[in-house]
Amino acid sequence: MISRDENGKFAKGNGGGPGRPKKERELDFYRILITTVSINDWQDIIRRAISDAKKGDAPARKWLADYYAGPPVERKEITGADNQPLVIKVVYDELESEE
C-alpha cells in the first residue's frame, strides 16, 4: 500500500513506481519503427546526418546533438521590479561560540 503525507506527496518509505505506462499509440509507433527500420537503415541515416552536418546543415547538426548529448537545458532570466536586475541580499547571522 502506498501512503502519502498531509501534502499528498509520497511518504517516506514508499519506493516509487515504474512511472507512467506507455500509451497504446506510443507502443504502436514503437512496433512500427522496430519492424520497419533496420539497424543498417539507422546507420545509413546517421552517416547521412553526419555528412550533412559537416557540410553546414544546421538541422542535421541539431538532430545529432540532441540525440548524442541531449537538448540544452532551458535557461530563464529573472528580473526584479520594473524589469530591473534582481538583487539578492544574503544575511548571515553570526553564531556565538560556546567557549
Buried (B, 14 or more C-beta within 10 A) or exposed (E): EEEEEEEEEEEEEEEEEEEEEEEEEEEEEEEEEEEEEEEEEEEEEBEEBEEBBEEEBEEBBEBBEEEEEEEEEEEEEEEEEEEEEEEEEEEEEEEEEEE
